[in-house]
């Protein structure tokens, strides 16, 4: 990690990185998060029988909306012309919901923060919709799984780099 902290100038003052001289390229980022819950809660979600409605669809909309709000939430984050957002849900077992967000854009800077914000808000929405039946849910493992495009090149998380024992 020899790269300098680009969000600070030589005097240590915060700044937004100048991406004006960079060429627009296709950028894709994939992020994921897990929500651990009681198996009974998972069944309610999967059977779409929660009284508040379809958890998957409400969380999907929340995740998409979060992508659009990322520069308003994360200081110094550029506004990006996002091309697409795809949010997927899959139960890894009887009590763990995995959420994956795939964000793409043709721009001068990456979409990692948009993908990470998307899965974070989608996971929090799952919690919000289900808290009346399960307050012990835990959101874990919010991470960037891969990204393509840009000067720094491609990245793909190694499988053992992620531990389910940390939050």
C-alpha positions in Angstrom: 0.0 0.0 0.0 2.3 2.7 -1.2 -0.4 5.0 -2.5 -0.7 8.4 -0.7 -3.9 9.7 0.9 -5.4 11.5 -2.1 -8.2 13.2 -0.2 -5.6 15.5 1.5 -3.4 18.2 0.0 0.2 18.7 0.9 -0.8 20.8 3.9 -3.2 18.2 5.3 -6.4 19.9 4.2 -9.3 17.8 3.0 -10.0 18.0 -0.8 -12.0 16.3 -3.4 -9.7 14.5 -5.8 -9.5 16.1 -9.3 -10.5 13.4 -11.8 -10.9 15.9 -14.6 -7.9 14.7 -16.5 -8.9 11.1 -16.4 -10.7 9.3 -19.2 -14.1 7.8 -18.6 -14.0 4.0 -18.6 -16.4 1.3 -17.7 -16.4 0.7 -14.0 -18.1 -2.1 -12.2 -18.1 -2.9 -8.4 -19.5 -5.8 -6.6 -20.1 -5.5 -2.8 -21.9 -7.8 -0.4 -23.2 -8.0 3.2 -24.8 -10.6 5.3 -27.7 -10.4 7.7 -27.8 -13.1 10.4 -31.2 -13.8 11.8 -33.4 -16.4 13.5 -34.4 -19.2 11.1 -38.1 -18.4 11.7 -37.4 -14.8 10.5 -35.6 -16.1 7.4 -38.7 -18.3 6.6 -41.0 -15.3 7.0 -38.8 -13.3 4.5 -38.4 -16.2 2.1 -42.2 -17.0 2.1 -42.9 -13.3 1.8 -45.2 -13.5 4.8 -43.9 -10.6 6.8 -46.6 -8.2 7.8 -44.7 -5.1 6.5 -44.5 -6.5 2.9 -42.0 -8.1 0.6 -38.6 -7.6 2.3 -36.6 -8.4 -0.8 -38.3 -5.8 -3.0 -38.3 -3.0 -0.4 -34.6 -3.6 0.4 -33.8 -3.7 -3.3 -35.5 -0.3 -3.8 -33.7 1.1 -0.7 -30.3 -0.2 -2.1 -30.9 1.4 -5.5 -31.9 4.7 -3.9 -28.8 4.5 -1.7 -26.6 4.4 -4.8 -28.1 7.6 -6.0 -27.5 9.3 -2.6 -23.9 8.1 -2.1 -22.2 11.5 -2.8 -24.5 13.1 -0.3 -23.6 10.5 2.4 -19.9 10.0 1.9 -17.7 13.1 2.2 -15.6 13.9 -0.8 -17.3 11.2 -2.9 -17.8 12.2 -6.6 -21.2 12.2 -8.2 -21.2 9.5 -10.8 -23.5 8.8 -13.7 -24.5 5.2 -12.7 -25.5 3.0 -15.6 -27.1 0.1 -13.7 -27.6 -1.4 -10.2 -28.5 -5.0 -9.7 -29.2 -6.2 -6.1 -29.5 -9.9 -5.4 -30.6 -11.8 -2.3 -29.7 -15.4 -1.4 -30.0 -17.4 1.8 -26.6 -19.0 2.5 -28.2 -21.2 5.1 -31.3 -21.3 7.2 -30.4 -18.1 9.1 -28.0 -16.0 6.9 -29.2 -13.8 4.1 -26.5 -12.6 1.7 -27.0 -9.4 -0.2 -25.0 -8.6 -3.3 -25.0 -5.3 -5.2 -23.5 -4.9 -8.7 -23.1 -1.3 -9.7 -21.7 -0.1 -13.1 -21.0 3.2 -14.7 -19.0 4.8 -17.5 -17.1 7.5 -15.6 -13.8 8.9 -14.5 -13.8 7.3 -11.0 -15.0 4.0 -9.5 -18.3 2.9 -8.1 -17.0 1.0 -5.1 -18.6 3.4 -2.6 -21.9 3.2 -4.4 -21.9 -0.6 -4.2 -20.9 -0.6 -0.5 -23.5 2.0 0.3 -26.1 0.0 -1.6 -25.6 -3.3 0.4 -25.3 -1.4 3.7 -28.7 0.3 3.2 -30.3 -2.8 1.8 -29.1 -4.8 4.9 -30.4 -2.0 7.2 -33.7 -2.1 5.5 -34.0 -5.8 6.0 -33.3 -5.2 9.7 -35.9 -2.4 9.9 -38.6 -4.4 8.2 -37.9 -7.5 10.4 -37.1 -5.9 13.8 -40.6 -6.4 15.1 -40.1 -10.2 15.0 -36.3 -10.4 15.5 -34.3 -7.7 17.3 -31.2 -9.9 17.5 -30.4 -9.8 13.8 -26.8 -8.9 13.0 -25.5 -7.2 9.9 -22.0 -8.5 9.0 -19.3 -8.6 6.4 -19.9 -5.5 4.4 -17.2 -5.6 1.9 -16.0 -5.0 -1.7 -15.8 -8.3 -3.4 -14.5 -7.1 -6.7 -14.1 -4.1 -9.0 -13.0 -3.6 -12.6 -11.8 -0.5 -14.4 -9.7 2.5 -13.6 -6.1 3.3 -13.1 -5.7 1.0 -10.1 -6.8 -2.0 -12.2 -9.0 -4.9 -11.2 -9.5 -6.3 -7.7 -11.0 -9.6 -6.5 -11.3 -10.5 -2.9 -9.7 -13.8 -1.9 -12.1 -16.2 -0.3 -10.2 -16.4 3.0 -9.9 -12.7 3.4 -13.4 -12.5 4.8 -14.3 -13.8 8.2 -17.8 -14.3 9.4 -16.6 -13.8 13.0 -16.1 -10.1 12.6 -18.8 -7.5 12.1 
